[in-house]
């Protein structure tokens, strides 16, 4: 069960719409906390609050902060925005207005993606480099991000999304399933992709979880296997799936060194439709290691090598710091190069001159 404690807000500020950063006094000391205004309402210094301290107590990587559950003594809330429930059957279930209810006819028209490329990201840290790859080759492209519910459920938690939106790397955001807080809300990945095409008029769709990938010792037990579901949904809706391969030579774990088993398992087990797998050009020795794991998948998927050219400099000069698994672009360049390669490939499929 979660660890819940009483605390008192010392100071707070709205970091961006939907997200409040606070300092709370708990257990006799001050600690950082996050509140999602959609779930708790506003905060003010002096408010007595209940905070969830579970992740911090366990030393998990949720940003090193507590999460505000409720403000004591507050009973009234804002009227529901709609009747599509997110965080269903939990104490924080909340009603939102969904694209399915607000524009069903337009959504159904978007059920045919008409060849729109859909980039299955895998990790959230692939979002910015993939968008950089698209923008480098198709500057005028409308790029929509469809965030699934396999990582953080609140889009407001993502510093990456906020920064990418502000930098003009994303044109629209959509949250699907139990995830919430996008500019558009959708019930599932299929309708989220359709909304990206119909309501957001996307030329390229980037789809994947928010921050926080759950991995285990099991071959099948990792959250980013959902990339296979994204591939299947994109293909079923007449889109073109593009997969970001998880490539790293900085990760010393055998199952992730070179081409991660997450990519191999996703493409071999979960992705039933044929997808484009974009691999950046690599030095010979590293390319051979990646090919060793990719070779059995070539019959099922279209593996393409992508020359990045000037995109390399754009990654190095990214306005948003590139970081994945605690490593920067300089420390693990091929991870980010692979994501950018998928963006470049998507731009070419969308009709840009590459």
N, C-alpha and C positions, 0 to 999 in steps of 0.2 A: 504494500500500500504506500501511497506517497507520504512524505514527511511534511507536515504542515505546521507552521509556527506563526505566532502573532508578531507583528512588527509595527513600527511607526515611521511614516515617511518623513525624512529630514529635508530633502530637496528633490525636485523633479523638473523635467523639461520634456516637451514634445519633440522627439528627435525627427520625426516625419509623420505624415498622416497615419494614424492607427497605432503608432508605437511611442510609448512613454518610457524614458529612462529615468530611474530614480535611485536615490540612496536611502536605504531603510536601516533603522536601528533594530537589530535582532540578535538575541543571545549576548547582549551587552556590548556589541560592537556595530560598526557601520559596514554595510555591504551593498553591492550593486544589485539592482533588481530591474526587471522589465515588466511593463503592463501593456496589454493589448486593449486599447480604449474601447474597441468593439465589444469586448467581453466584460470589462470592469467599469467602464465609464471613466471620467477624468480623475486625476489625482491632485492632491494639494498637500503642501507641508503640514504636518500634524495629523493627517489621516491615519487612523488605525487600520491596518490591513492584515490579511492572511496571506502568507507567502509559502510557495512550494520550494523547499530547499533540497529536494531529493538528489538532483544531479550534482549540485555543489558538494553535498555531504559524501557522495560516492566518488567525487573527483572526475566526473565524466566531462566530455568536451562540449558542453552546451553553452559555451561562452563565459563560463565562470560567474554566472549570475543566478539570482533567485527569480521566480516568476510570481507576480501578484495574482492571487486567486480571486480575491474579493475585497471590497472596502466595507469594514464593519459598520453596521447601522444604515447602509444604503439599501433601499428596497425598490425604489422606482427605477425603471430603465427607459430607454428610447423605444418607441413603437417598432415592431419588427419591420424590416425593409421588404420582406416577402414571406413566402411560406416554404421555401426549400431549406431544409434543416441541414446544417453542417455541424460537425462534432456530435453526430446523432447519438442519443441515448447516453450522453455523458453529462456531468453537472454543468458543463459549459456549452451545451447545445445552443445554437443561435440560428435564427431564421434570416436568410438573405434573399434578395431578388435574383433569380437565375435567368440566364439567357433563354432557357427552355420555356419559361413562362412569359418572359417579356417580348420575345421575338421568335415564336415557334416557326413561322413560315420561312423567315430568312434563314433560320438555323437549318431547316430541312433542305433548303436550297444549297447550303454549304456542305451538305453531306457528300457531295461530289467535289473533292478537292481539286479536280481538274489538273492533276499533275504537279500540284504545289509540293515542293520538297519539304520534308519534315525531318529535322535533325534530332535523333534520339541521343540525349546528352550523357546519360549515365550519371555522372557526378555534377553537382551544382557548380563546382569550380570550372567546369567546361563552358559555362554560359557566355562569359565575356569573351574568351578567345574565339569561340565559334561565331559570335556576333561580329567581332573584328574581321574575321575571315570573310563573312558575307559582305560587310560594308566596304572592304578593300576592293572587291571585284564588282559589286553592285551597289554603288553609293546611294541610289535612290530607292532601294528596296524597302518595303514596309516589313519590319521584322516583329513578329508576335512571339511572346514567351508563354507557353502553356505549362504551368507548374502543377505537378501531380501531388499526391498525398503520401508519398513514400519517405519524405524527409520532414523538415519543419512544416507544420500545418498552416502557420500564419505567414503570409507573404511579407508582412511588415517586418518580420524578423530578419529578412535578408538585406544586409548592407549592399550586397552585390546588385540586387535588382534595383534598389533605389539609386545607386550610383550609375548603373547602366542606363536607366531611364533618363536621368539628368544629363548624361553625356550624349544622348541621342543614339545610343546603340540599340535601344528597344523602342518600338512604337506603340505597343499595347501589351497588357498582361492579363492572363486568364488563370483562375484557380479552379481545379477540378477535384471531384470526390470530396473528401473531408477537408481538404485545404481551402482556405478562405482568404479574402482580402485583395484579390486581383481587381482590376478595373472591370472585368466581367467575371461572373461566377457560372460554373457549369457543373452538371451532375456527374459526368464521367469523362474519361479521356477522349472517347469518340466525339461527344458533343463539344468538348473543349477544342478539339482540332477543327470541327466544323465551324465553331464560333470564330476561331482565328481567321478562317477564310472568309466567312460571310459577314460577320460584324466588324472585324478588325481589318479586313481587306489585305491580309498578309500575302506577301510574295514568297516569304520564307518563314517557316514555323520552327522555333526551337522548343523542344519539349523534354521535360525531365523534372526530377524532384527538387525540392528546396534544399537548404543546408542540412547536412547530417545524414550520411549513408550508414545504415546498419549492416555490419558484416559479422559473420560467425565462422566457425571452423568447418561448417558443412559446405559441400560443393554447391548446393542449391540455396543455402540460407544467407542471401544478401539482397538488400533492398533494390539495388540497381539492376537486378534481373528484369525489372519492369521495363527496361529499354526494349525487351522483346515484345512486350505488350504494345508499346508505342509503335514499333515496326509493323506489327500486325494490324493495328488500328489504322495507321496511315495507308497501308496497302489496301485494306478493305474499303477505304473511302476514296480510292483512286488517287492517292497522293504518292509521292516517291520517297521511301524511307532512306535516310542516310544515318549511319551509325558512327559515333565518335569512339574509336578504339582507345581503351585505357592503356597507354604506353608509358613506361617509366624505366629508366635505367638508374635512377637514384634510389628506388625502393629495393632494398636488399632481400626482401622476402621472395622466395622462389616462385610462389604462386602469383606474385604481382610483378616480378622482374621481367623486363621486356614487354611482352603483351600479357596483360593480366588474365588470369583464369576467369574473371568476371566477364570479360568480353567474349572469351572462347565459349563459356557456358551459355551466355545469353544468345550468341549466334547459333550455337549448336543445339540448344534445347528449347529456348523460349521463342526465338524469332522464326516463325513458320513461313513467313513471306520472304521473298528475296529482297535484300537491302544492299545499298552501296556502302562499302566500308572504306573510308578515306584514310590512307596511310601517308604521312608526310615522307618526303625523301629523306633517307637516313644514311649514315655511313655504312659501309659494306658489312662490317661485323655485326652491327646492331640490327641492320635490315635482315640479316640471316637469322638472327634469334627470333625476330618477330615473325618472319616467314615460316619458321619451324612450327609455330603454333597456328598460324593462319592457313597453312597448306590444306589441312583436311576440310576446311570450310569453303574453299574456293568453288566447289561444285554447287554449293547452295547459295552463295552470295557473290556479288560483284566487287572484288577487291581492286581498288584503284590507287595508284601512287600519285600524289599531288605535290607539285613543285610550288613552294610558297613565295619565292622571290622576295619582293618588297614587303610582304606580310611579316617577315621576320622582324624588320625594323619597327613595324607598327606594334607588334607584340612587346618588344623591348621597351617601347615608349608608351605603353598602354596608360591611359588616364586613370584607370582603375587598377590598383595593385593586383597582380596575378599571384594567386597562392592556392595550393592544393596539398592536403595532408601535411600542412605546416611548411611546405617547400615553395620557394619563389620560382619565378621564370628562370632566373640564373642558375638555380640549384637543380631544377628538373625541367629543362626546356622542352623535351619531347612530349611530355604530357600536354602542354599548352599548344605545341605545334600540331599535335594530332587533332585537337579540337578546332584549331584554325583551319586545318586541312578539310575537315568536314564542312565548315562554313564556306570555304572556297568552292568545294564540290557542289554544295547546295546552291550557291550563286550561279554556277554554270548551268545547273539543271533548271533554274528559274529563268534562264534566258540571257544572263549577263555574258559579256564577252570576256573569257578567261584566258 
